[in-house]
Amino acid sequence: MRAPTHTPDEALTGFLTRYDGLRAQLPGSATARDAAAEVLRERGWPTPRDEAWHYTNIRALAGLDFHEALDGPDLGAHLIGLLPAVIGPRLIFVDGRFCAELSILPQDIEVGSFSGEGTFGTLARPARDRLVALNTMLAEDGAIIDVPAGFDGGFLMLAQLTSGRHRRVGSHPRHRLRLGVGAKLVLLEVSAGEGEYLNNPVIEIEVAERAHLTHGRLQQDSQEAFHLGTVYVDVAAEGVYDGFSLALGARLGRTEIHARLGGPEAAVHLNAAQIMGGTQLSDFTTAIAHDAPNCASRQTVKSVLTGKSRAVFQGRIEVARIAQKTDGYQMNQALLLSPDAEINSKPELEIYADDVKCSHGATVGALDPEQLFYLRSRGIPADAARMMLVRAFLTDAFEAVSHEGLRAVFEHAVEGWWNTTGHNAEVSSS
C-alpha cells in the first residue's frame, strides 16, 4: 500500500478538482452542490481535533486519488457473487450508478433514481457533516424508494458494489426511502467490492405515522477499501425504525447514524456488531434525538476484535425538554481476541427533560479461559470452542434482529468471517 504523500486537506483538492470537471453534467441542484463544495474548502477533512472524529483518523485517504467509474457492458457482473444468496427484489448499484441489468425491480413500490429526479432530500446536513458534503458534491445516482401508505412492501435488497480492479474508484450513492402511514418494509443494504476504493453512501429515511422499517446493513467491503456511510432517520408518531448493522470489511470503515424521534410513542433501535481483524478500523457513531414524549430508543453494540484491529463506538442520546417519559438504553460490549486489539467507547447522555429513564454502559473482556477449558475437556476442538464462545457473545446482538431472513444473512456472514479470518487469530484470555 502506498504511503500517504499529502496532508488530508491536500488530498481533498483532488475531489474538488473532480467536482469542477463534472459540475456541468451532475444531476440535481448546482446550488446545493456548490454550497457543499464550499463547506469542504472552508473546513477541510475531519481530523482527530474534531470531537466526533477523535478516535478515527482518515489521514490514510491522503495521497490517494479516487476517480469516477468506468463504463462497460459487464461491469459489476462478476461482483454479484459477493452478495448474500437471498431471493427477492434487488436494486444494484455498481460504482455509484444504477445497474438495471443486475437488478430485479419490486412490484407495487415506487422506485425512482436520483440521477433521474436530481432532488436532494431534506434530512441530510452537509453543512455539519463533511463526508455528507463530499457525497452531496459528487453524488451521481441513488435509489428513491416510496412505499405507499398501508402497504407491506415485503423484502428488498439495496446493494452497492464497487470495483477497484481497473482503477481506484470513488463512489457516492445518494439514496432516499419513504414509508407512508402504516407502511412496512424489510430493507437489506449491502456494501461489497474488490480492490482499493472509497464507498461514501448517504441514505435519508422517513418513517411516517405507524409505519415500520426493518433495516439491515451489511458492510463487507474489500479489505483495502474505505467505507464512510451516513444514515439519517426521521420517525413520526408510533413509527418504528428497527436497525441492525454488521461491519466486517474495509480497511477503514465508519457508519454514522442520525435518528430523530419526532412524534409521540415512536421507537428507534440502532443495534450493531463490529467484527474486525488485522489492522482494520471500524467506527460506529450514532446520535439519537428524542424530540417527542413517550418515545423509546435501544442500542446494543458488540465488537469482536483480533490482530491489531480497532473499533470505536460513540453513541449520543439527546432528550429535549418536551420529550417526557423517554426510555433510552445504550450498551457497548467488546470481546478482544488479541492483546493488540483496541476498543474506544464513548456513550453520552444529554437530558433536558425531568421524567425519563435513560441508561448506558460499556464492558471490555477476553474469552473466559474456564469456559474454553470446559468445552475443550469435552472433546471440542480449540477452534470450534472459540467460535462457540464468540457466537455466544454475539447472541444478544443477533437476537435483536426480528426478521429471520436478515438474521440468517448476518449469521452466515459471521461464519464466513470466522472461517477465513477469525480462526487464524491470536487469542488471548482473561
N, C-alpha and C positions, 0 to 999 in steps of 0.2 A: 504494500500500500504506500503510495507516495506521501511523503510528509508535507503538511501544510506549508506553503511559502508566502501566504498573505495573512494579514490580520482579518478577523471576521468582517469588519466594515469594508475592507478592500475586496473581499470575496463578494460582498453584496453588490459591488459595482457591476459584476457580470450579469446579475439578474436585472438590474436597472437598464443596462445596455440592451439586454434581450427584449425588455419591455418596449424600449424606444423603437426597436426594429419591428416589433409585432403590433404595436398600438393600433395602427390603422385597420388591421384585419381581425382584431379580437372582438367577440360579441359583447353586447351589454353597454352599460353607461361608461363612457370615457371619463366623465367627471368623477365617478366613484373610483375608477382605476387610477386616475391622476392623483386623487387625494390619498389613496393607499401608497402610491409611489413616494409621495411627499412625506408620509409618515416614516417610511424606511430611510429616506435621505436625511431626515432630521434626527431620527432616534437610533438608526443603525440596528445591528443584531442585538438580541437579548444576550446579556452576559451574566456571570455569577454575581455581579454587583447589583443586579435586579433581584429583589426579594423572591419573586416567583421562580427564578432560574438559578437560585443559589447553589443547588446541588447538581445542576445539569449544565454542562458547558458544551456548546455546539461549535467550539473552535475547530473541530475536526472537519467541518464543512469548508474551512478556509483553504484556499488554493485549489479547490475542485470546481471545475466549470461544468454546469449542467445545461443540456441542450433540449430543444424541442424534439418531439418524437419523429421517427422516420415513418413514411407511409409504405405499405406493402400489402399485397392481397392475402398473405397468410400470417401477417404479423400478429402474434399473440396466440395463434392456434396451438403451438407447442407448449404453451404455458397452462393450458386447461387442466392438465394432469396435476397441477399444484392445488387445485380447488377440492374441497370436500366432495365426496361422492353422494350428493343429495339429488333427489328428483323433484323437479318443480320449476316454476318460472325463474328466470335469472336475467339480470342486466349486467353485461360485461363491459368494462371499460379497460382499454389497453393503452398504456402510456397517457392516461388522462383523457382519452377520446372514446366515445361510444362505439362498440363493435357490434353491429346488427347481425352479422353472420354467426356470431357465437352466442347471441342472446336468445332467450325464449320469453316473449312478452307475456305478462299476466293478462287475464281476462277480467273485465269489469272494474279494473283500476286504471285511472287515467295516468298515463306516463308520458312525460314530455322531456325535452332536453334543454339544458342551459344554453347550448350553442344555438338552438332554435329560438328560444324566448329571449335570452340575454338579460334576464331580470335577476338582480341580486335580491336576496331575502332581507328581512328586517331584523333578524336576531343577531347576526354577526356583528362584532365590534372591532373592525380593523384599526380604528384609531387607538384602541387599547392593546390589542393582541397583534404583535408584529408578524407572527407567522401567518395569521389570518390576512394581514395586509399583503403579505407576499402572495398568498393564494388569490386575493381579490385582484391584484395587479396582473397575474399571469394565467388565471383560470381560462381554459379553452372549452370545457364541456363538463357535463354532470347530469345526473338524473333528477327530474322533477316529478315526484310521485304524489298523487292525490287519491286518498281512499274516501269514498263518499260516506255521508252520514248514515249510520245504522248498518253499514256493510262490513262483513267479515272478509277481509282480504286474504286470509289464509297465510301461506308461506311465500316469501320472496327472498332471493339471494341477490345482493348487490356486490359485485366483485371488482376489485381494482388490481389489474395485472400490470406489471411493469417489467420491461426488458432492458437490461443493461448489457446485452450481449454484443451489440454493434457500437454503441456509444453510451456515454453517461447521460441518462435522461433525467430531467426534472419534470414531474407531473403534478398538477394542482387541481384535482377534481373538485367541483363545486356542486353539492347535492342539496335538494330541499325535499322534505317529506311533510305532508299534512294529513292528519286524521280528522275526519269530520265528527260531528257529535255522535257519540255512541259507536264509533267505528272501531275495528280491531285489525291488527296486522302483526305477523311474526316476521321480522327482518333479520337476515343473517348478512352481515357486512364482512367481507373478506379482503385482506390485502396480501398479495403474494407476488413473487417475481424472481428474477435471476440477475446476477451481476451487481454492479455498483450503480445506485440511482438514488434519487430523492423522491419520496412519495409524501405529498403535503395536502391531504384531503381535508375539506371542511364540509360538514353536513349540518343543516338547520332543520329542526324538528318541532312541529306544532301539534300538540295533543289537545283536542277540543274536549268539551264537557263530556264526561262519562266514557271517553274513548280509552283504549288500552293498547299500548305498543309494547311488544316484547322485542328487544333489540340486542342481538348477539353480535359481538365484534371479535373477529379472529385475525390477529396480526401475526402473520408468519412470512414476513418479507425476507428477502435474501439476507444472509449473514454479513454481506458487505453494504447493505442499504442503510439509508436514513429514513425513518418514518416519523413524521411530525403531524399528527392528526388532531383536529379540533371538532368538538361536538357542542352544539347549542340546543337546548331543550326548553320549551315553554309548555307547562302543563296547566290546563284550565280546571275548573271545579270538578271534583270527583273523577278526574282523569288519572291514569296510571302510566308511568314510564318505567318499565322493568328492564334494566340494562345489565349486561354482563360482558366484560372484556377479558380476552385471553391474549397475552403478549408472549410470543415465543421467538420471533425473528428480529431482524435488524441489528446492525452494528450499534446504532444509537436510535432509540425509539422513545417518543413521548406522546402520550394521549392526554389531552386536556378537555375536560367536560364542564360546561357551564349550564347548570339546570336551575330553572325558576319554577316554583310552585305559586302560580298566580291566582288560584281560586280555592275556596274552602274545600277541605277533605280531599285534596289532591295528594298523590303519593309518587315518590321517586326512589328507585333502587339503583345504586351505582356500585355493583359488586364487580370484583375483578381478581385475576390471578396473573402474576408475572413469573415466568419460568425462564431463567437466563443461565448461560454458560460462557466459558471462555472469557473474553474481555467485554462482553455486551453490557450495555447500559439501558435500562428501561425505567421510564418516569411515568407515573400515573398521578395526574394532578386534577383535582375537582374543586368546584365551588358550587354549593347548593344554596340558593336564596329562598328562604321561606317568606313570602310576601302576602300570605293569607292565613287565616286561622284554621285550626284543626287539620293541619297537614302533617304528613309523616315522611321521613327520609331514612333509608337504610344503606349502610356501606359495610361490606366485609371484603377486605383486600388482602390477599395472601401472596407471598413471594417465596419461590424456591430458587436458591442461587448456588451455582457451582463455580469452580475455577476462580477467576479474578473478576467475576461479574459484579455489577452494582445495580441496585434498584432504589427507586425513590417513590415515596408516597407522600403527597401533600393533599390534605382534604380539609376544606373550609366550609363550615356551616354558618350561614348568616341568617339571623332571625330578626325580622323587622318588628317594630313596636306593635303593629296591628296583628302580628302572627301569634296570637294567644293560643294555648293548647297545642303548641308544636311538640312533635315527638321525633327527635333526631338521634340516630345511633351511628357510631363510626368505630370500626375496629380494623387495625392493621397488624398482621402476624407474618413473621418471616422465618423460614427454615434455611439455615446456612449449611450447605453440604461441603463447604471448603473453608479452611482457616483464612483464606484470602478474599472471600466474598464479603460484600458490604451492603448494608441497608440504611437508608436515611428516611426517617419517618417524622412527619410534621403535621399532626392533626390540630385543627383550630376551631374554636367556637367564638362567634361574635353575636351576643344576645342582647336585644333591647326590649324584649317582652318579659313580663314577670311571672307568667303562668306557663312554664314549659317543662319538658322532660328531655334533656339532652345529655349524652354521654359519649366519651371516646376513650380509646385505649390502644396500646401497642405492646407486642411481645416479640422477642427475638430468641431463637434457640437452635439447637442442632438435633440430630437424630438421637433418640434415647438409647443408650447402649444396652440397658436391661431389656427393652423391648426387642432390640435387634438380636440379643443373645437368646431370648426366649424363642424367637422364630427359627434361629439357626439350630437350636438344640432339638427342634422337631423336624429336622431334615430339610428345611427350606434353604435353597442356595442363597448365598450372600446377596447377589444381585437382585433376586426376586424378593428377598426380605426387605431390602432397602426400598424397592419400588412399592411394596405393600405399605410401608410406613409413609412414603411420600404421598401415595394416593389417599391414605387415611387423613393426612394433614390437609389435603385439598378437598376432602369430602364436604365440609361445611360450605365451601365456596360453590361447588358444583350443585349441591342440593338447592341452592338459591335459584338455579335455572329451572323454571317451572315447565318449560317446553321440552318434552322428552327427546325430540329430534335434535334440538340445539345441544342439549346435554350430551347426546351421543357424539356429536361432531367435536365438542371440546374434549371429551374423554379420549376419543380416537387420536386427536392431535397431540395430547399429552403422552399417550402411549408411544406415538411415533417419535416424539422428542426423546423419551427415555431410551428407546431402542437405538437411536442414533447418537445421542449425546450424554444423557444422564448416567447410564450405567458405566461410562468411562470416567466419571468424575471422581476426583479425590474426595473421600468422605471423611468428615470429622464428626465427633460425638461429644456430648456434654460430659 
